[in-house]
Amino acid sequence: MILWTQKGLLKTNEIFRKKAANKITKSYRALGTVIDLTIYGCQDEGILDQSYQLIKYYEDIFTVNREKSELMTVNQMAGIESVQVTEPVYQLTKISLEKVKNISDLMQQLGL
């Protein structure tokens, strides 16, 4: 593929090589695993750190890898008492229940 720029024609793979050379990667531990975040085209580690903070936010509410999280509180209180949850947990739970119902309906149709 050829790309026209102010400097003339450039091959796309040349552009990708330049971008790949200008990348930074940092490793973080969250959600029960190691996460390698990489950004291309700049050297701003602040972007990686902000991304990691967003991951940590979701870990705090969604993780099942530790005893204390919003989702674990819901699981622990199931059948005992109601738990007020944030909008992200509500939306994830709603989508999960819809997917389980779809799978259940499919299995019933297949006679499983």
Backbone as numpy.savetxt, mean C-alpha at the origin, in Angstrom:
# Nx Ny Nz CAx CAy CAz Cx Cy Cz
11.53 3.18 -29.40 10.69 4.35 -29.40 11.58 5.59 -29.40
11.18 6.60 -30.12 11.94 7.85 -30.24 11.11 8.97 -29.63
11.77 9.87 -28.94 11.11 11.00 -28.30 11.75 12.29 -28.79
10.93 13.28 -29.12 11.45 14.57 -29.56 11.57 15.50 -28.36
12.72 16.09 -28.16 12.94 17.04 -27.08 13.52 18.31 -27.67
13.74 19.31 -26.82 14.36 20.55 -27.28 15.76 20.31 -27.83
16.40 19.26 -27.35 17.75 18.94 -27.80 17.74 18.05 -29.03
16.57 17.67 -29.48 16.48 16.80 -30.64 15.87 15.47 -30.26
16.20 14.46 -31.03 15.64 13.14 -30.82 16.42 12.39 -29.74
15.70 11.74 -28.85 16.31 10.89 -27.83 15.61 9.54 -27.86
16.35 8.51 -27.68 15.74 7.19 -27.55 15.18 7.06 -26.14
14.02 6.45 -26.01 13.37 6.29 -24.72 14.27 5.57 -23.73
14.97 4.54 -24.15 15.82 3.80 -23.20 16.93 4.69 -22.64
17.38 5.69 -23.39 18.36 6.63 -22.85 17.75 7.44 -21.72
16.51 7.84 -21.88 15.80 8.60 -20.85 15.64 7.76 -19.61
15.23 6.50 -19.78 15.05 5.62 -18.63 16.37 5.38 -17.91
17.46 5.24 -18.65 18.77 5.06 -18.02 19.15 6.27 -17.19
18.88 7.46 -17.71 19.18 8.68 -16.96 18.35 8.76 -15.68
17.06 8.42 -15.78 16.19 8.45 -14.60 16.64 7.40 -13.59
16.96 6.20 -14.06 17.37 5.12 -13.16 18.66 5.48 -12.43
19.51 6.24 -13.07 20.75 6.64 -12.42 20.47 7.68 -11.33
19.37 8.37 -11.43 19.00 9.41 -10.47 17.88 8.88 -9.58
18.19 7.91 -8.75 17.19 7.31 -7.88 17.75 7.18 -6.47
16.83 7.08 -5.51 17.24 6.75 -4.14 16.30 5.69 -3.61
16.85 4.84 -2.76 16.10 3.75 -2.16 16.40 3.73 -0.67
15.36 3.48 0.11 15.52 3.27 1.55 14.68 2.06 1.94
15.17 1.32 2.92 14.44 0.16 3.42 13.83 0.50 4.78
12.61 0.05 4.97 11.89 0.26 6.22 11.28 -1.06 6.65
10.98 -1.19 7.92 10.28 -2.36 8.43 8.90 -1.91 8.87
7.86 -2.53 8.29 6.48 -2.21 8.64 5.58 -3.30 8.08
4.38 -3.40 8.62 3.37 -4.35 8.15 3.90 -5.79 8.15
4.80 -6.08 9.06 5.31 -7.43 9.20 6.32 -7.84 8.15
6.91 -6.87 7.45 7.85 -7.21 6.40 8.84 -6.06 6.20
9.82 -6.27 5.35 10.73 -5.20 4.96 10.19 -4.57 3.69
10.14 -3.25 3.68 9.61 -2.51 2.53 10.76 -1.68 1.95
11.04 -1.89 0.69 12.05 -1.10 -0.02 11.32 -0.06 -0.86
11.48 1.22 -0.50 10.87 2.31 -1.26 11.92 2.92 -2.16
11.56 3.16 -3.41 12.47 3.76 -4.38 11.75 4.88 -5.10
12.43 6.01 -5.26 11.90 7.08 -6.12 12.93 7.36 -7.20
12.43 7.72 -8.36 13.28 7.99 -9.52 13.14 9.46 -9.91
14.22 10.03 -10.37 14.16 11.37 -10.93 14.47 12.48 -9.94
14.70 12.15 -8.68 15.10 13.18 -7.72 15.84 12.51 -6.56
16.43 13.31 -5.73 17.22 12.80 -4.61 16.66 13.28 -3.28
15.36 13.51 -3.19 14.73 14.05 -1.99 14.32 12.91 -1.05
15.15 12.63 -0.05 14.84 11.57 0.91 13.58 11.90 1.71
13.23 13.18 1.80 12.01 13.57 2.51 10.77 12.93 1.91
10.76 12.72 0.61 9.63 12.06 -0.05 9.52 10.62 0.44
10.65 9.94 0.54 10.64 8.56 1.05 10.16 8.54 2.50
10.65 9.46 3.30 10.26 9.49 4.71 8.77 9.80 4.88
8.23 10.70 4.06 6.79 10.99 4.10 5.98 9.76 3.68
6.46 9.06 2.68 5.79 7.83 2.24 5.79 6.79 3.35
6.91 6.68 4.05 7.00 5.74 5.16 6.04 6.14 6.29
5.90 7.42 6.55 4.96 7.87 7.58 3.53 7.47 7.22
3.19 7.53 5.94 1.85 7.09 5.50 1.69 5.59 5.71
2.72 4.82 5.41 2.69 3.37 5.65 2.50 3.10 7.14
3.23 3.83 7.99 3.10 3.66 9.44 1.69 3.99 9.92
1.07 5.01 9.34 -0.31 5.37 9.69 -1.24 4.19 9.39
-1.11 3.63 8.19 -1.97 2.50 7.84 -1.64 1.26 8.68
-0.37 1.10 9.02 -0.01 -0.01 9.89 -0.69 0.13 11.25
-0.72 1.34 11.78 -1.33 1.57 13.09 -2.81 1.22 13.12
-3.49 1.36 11.99 -4.92 1.05 12.01 -5.26 -0.32 11.42
-4.44 -0.83 10.51 -4.79 -2.06 9.81 -4.04 -3.32 10.26
-2.89 -3.20 10.86 -2.04 -4.38 11.03 -2.69 -5.46 11.90
-2.42 -6.68 11.53 -2.80 -7.83 12.36 -1.53 -8.49 12.89
-0.40 -7.81 12.71 0.90 -8.35 13.13 1.28 -7.93 14.54
0.42 -7.22 15.21 0.66 -6.89 16.62 -0.70 -6.79 17.31
-0.68 -6.82 18.61 -1.91 -6.91 19.39 -2.75 -5.63 19.34
-2.10 -4.49 19.21 -2.81 -3.22 19.25 -2.85 -2.56 17.88
-4.02 -2.54 17.29 -4.31 -1.75 16.09 -5.82 -1.63 16.05
-6.29 -0.72 15.27 -7.74 -0.52 15.21 -8.44 -1.79 14.71
-7.89 -2.41 13.70 -8.50 -3.62 13.15 -8.45 -4.77 14.15
-7.36 -4.89 14.90 -7.28 -5.95 15.92 -8.29 -5.72 17.03
-8.55 -4.46 17.38 -9.57 -4.17 18.38 -10.93 -4.63 17.90
-11.22 -4.41 16.62 -12.49 -4.90 16.05 -12.56 -6.41 16.17
-11.48 -7.10 15.80 -11.45 -8.56 15.88 -11.61 -9.06 17.31
-10.93 -8.40 18.24 -10.99 -8.83 19.64 -12.36 -8.59 20.26
-13.07 -7.58 19.80 -14.38 -7.23 20.37 -15.54 -7.85 19.60
-15.24 -8.61 18.55 -16.30 -9.23 17.74 -17.20 -10.08 18.62
-18.48 -9.79 18.56 -19.47 -10.53 19.33 -19.56 -10.11 20.79
-18.73 -9.19 21.22 -18.72 -8.73 22.61 -19.34 -7.34 22.72
-18.75 -6.40 21.99 -19.30 -5.04 21.99 -18.90 -4.34 20.70
-19.64 -3.29 20.36 -19.35 -2.55 19.14 -18.10 -1.68 19.34
-17.43 -1.40 18.24 -16.22 -0.60 18.25 -16.37 0.50 17.20
-16.11 1.74 17.60 -16.12 2.83 16.64 -14.81 2.82 15.87
-14.89 2.94 14.54 -13.68 2.87 13.71 -13.57 4.10 12.82
-12.37 4.32 12.32 -12.14 5.42 11.38 -12.69 5.04 10.00
-12.81 6.03 9.15 -13.33 5.80 7.79 -12.49 4.80 7.00
-11.15 4.86 7.04 -10.38 3.85 6.29 -10.66 2.42 6.73
-10.79 2.19 8.02 -11.08 0.83 8.51 -12.49 0.42 8.08
-13.43 1.34 8.17 -14.80 1.04 7.74 -14.82 0.66 6.26
-14.16 1.46 5.41 -14.17 1.20 3.97 -13.48 -0.12 3.63
-12.36 -0.41 4.27 -11.67 -1.68 4.04 -12.54 -2.85 4.44
-13.20 -2.74 5.59 -14.08 -3.81 6.07 -15.26 -4.01 5.12
-15.83 -2.92 4.66 -16.96 -2.98 3.72 -16.55 -3.69 2.43
-15.41 -3.31 1.87 -14.92 -3.95 0.64 -14.62 -5.42 0.89
-14.01 -5.74 2.02 -13.69 -7.13 2.35 -14.94 -7.99 2.42
-15.97 -7.47 3.07 -17.22 -8.23 3.19 -17.88 -8.44 1.83
-17.81 -7.44 0.96 -18.35 -7.59 -0.40 -17.60 -8.67 -1.17
-16.27 -8.70 -1.03 -15.46 -9.70 -1.74 -15.74 -11.11 -1.21
-15.87 -11.23 0.11 -16.18 -12.54 0.70 -17.54 -13.03 0.21
-18.51 -12.12 0.14 -19.84 -12.50 -0.35 -19.76 -12.96 -1.80
-19.00 -12.26 -2.63 -18.85 -12.66 -4.03 -18.22 -14.04 -4.15
-17.20 -14.31 -3.36 -16.55 -15.62 -3.38 -17.51 -16.69 -2.88
-18.25 -16.38 -1.84 -19.22 -17.33 -1.28 -20.30 -17.66 -2.31
-20.80 -16.64 -2.99 -21.82 -16.84 -4.03 -21.27 -17.70 -5.16
-20.03 -17.45 -5.58 -19.41 -18.23 -6.64 -19.24 -19.68 -6.23
-18.78 -19.90 -5.01 -18.60 -21.27 -4.54 -19.93 -22.00 -4.48
-20.98 -21.31 -4.08 -22.32 -21.92 -4.03 -22.78 -22.28 -5.44
-22.54 -21.40 -6.41 -22.92 -21.68 -7.79 -22.16 -22.88 -8.35
-20.93 -23.05 -7.91 -20.12 -24.17 -8.36 -20.40 -25.46 -7.58
-21.23 -25.34 -6.56 -21.57 -26.51 -5.76 -20.48 -26.90 -4.79
-19.67 -25.95 -4.40 -18.58 -26.26 -3.46 -18.96 -25.90 -2.05
